[in-house]
Amino acid sequence: MAHPHLPTTESAVTVLREIAREFNLEMTVTDDIGADQTSRRISSGAFAVLDADGTLPHEAFVELGGSPAVTVQLFPEDDAKIDVDGVEFADVPRDAVPAFVHSVHGGLAYVKGKFFPPGWWLVVPVPGDETYKELVLRGTLTPWMSRQVR
């Protein structure tokens, strides 16, 4: 199952606002617009506002209140970095971001422990048989993660 296409950063922010309303979460958004403002400056020259193709890149940083603490950094290159209680998921496709956040706040995300190699993994399944897994680097689980252990 493919995720609905989100052609722009703003379209992803709009869907995240709907998810925040659904789960009654506070949400703040910081927008960086222009090649001279975005964190990735791949396709533009120094001090350029537009990319080489004439587009105006848009990056957004979204903070969602509640538990777990979730932040989403949406990049102009159609991907995102999502942080869930200090665990960073890099290179999440922009189209998958709403499903990812919905899975976290909808109770589908879980923590899995391994004996060898020892450690904890935060697992976020999303529709379409996709699963994102990241090692909990700090070695200690947050209260939210502790409640999600399977």
ChimeraX attribute file (.defattr): number of C-alpha atoms within 10 A of each C-alpha:
attribute: neighborCount
match mode: 1-to-1
recipient: residues
	/A:1	7
	/A:2	9
	/A:3	15
	/A:4	11
	/A:5	11
	/A:6	19
	/A:7	12
	/A:8	18
	/A:9	22
	/A:10	15
	/A:11	14
	/A:12	20
	/A:13	21
	/A:14	13
	/A:15	15
	/A:16	21
	/A:17	19
	/A:18	13
	/A:19	20
	/A:20	19
	/A:21	12
	/A:22	12
	/A:23	12
	/A:24	12
	/A:25	17
	/A:26	12
	/A:27	17
	/A:28	12
	/A:29	15
	/A:30	11
	/A:31	17
	/A:32	16
	/A:33	16
	/A:34	20
	/A:35	26
	/A:36	19
	/A:37	16
	/A:38	18
	/A:39	11
	/A:40	14
	/A:41	17
	/A:42	11
	/A:43	12
	/A:44	18
	/A:45	13
	/A:46	8
	/A:47	11
	/A:48	14
	/A:49	18
	/A:50	17
	/A:51	17
	/A:52	13
	/A:53	8
	/A:54	9
	/A:55	11
	/A:56	14
	/A:57	24
	/A:58	19
	/A:59	25
	/A:60	21
	/A:61	18
	/A:62	20
	/A:63	19
	/A:64	21
	/A:65	15
	/A:66	14
	/A:67	14
	/A:68	17
	/A:69	14
	/A:70	21
	/A:71	22
	/A:72	24
	/A:73	20
	/A:74	27
	/A:75	23
	/A:76	22
	/A:77	16
	/A:78	17
	/A:79	18
	/A:80	24
	/A:81	18
	/A:82	24
	/A:83	17
	/A:84	17
	/A:85	18
	/A:86	16
	/A:87	18
	/A:88	19
	/A:89	18
	/A:90	15
	/A:91	14
	/A:92	17
	/A:93	17
	/A:94	27
	/A:95	20
	/A:96	21
	/A:97	24
	/A:98	22
	/A:99	21
	/A:100	24
	/A:101	22
	/A:102	19
	/A:103	17
	/A:104	20
	/A:105	18
	/A:106	13
	/A:107	10
	/A:108	14
	/A:109	23
	/A:110	20
	/A:111	21
	/A:112	17
	/A:113	15
	/A:114	9
	/A:115	7
	/A:116	6
	/A:117	7
	/A:118	9
	/A:119	15
	/A:120	21
	/A:121	22
	/A:122	23
	/A:123	18
	/A:124	22
	/A:125	17
	/A:126	21
	/A:127	13
	/A:128	11
	/A:129	8
	/A:130	11
	/A:131	12
	/A:132	15
	/A:133	17
	/A:134	15
	/A:135	17
	/A:136	21
	/A:137	13
	/A:138	11
	/A:139	11
	/A:140	11
	/A:141	19
	/A:142	14
	/A:143	11
	/A:144	14
	/A:145	21
	/A:146	12
	/A:147	11
	/A:148	17
	/A:149	15
	/A:150	8
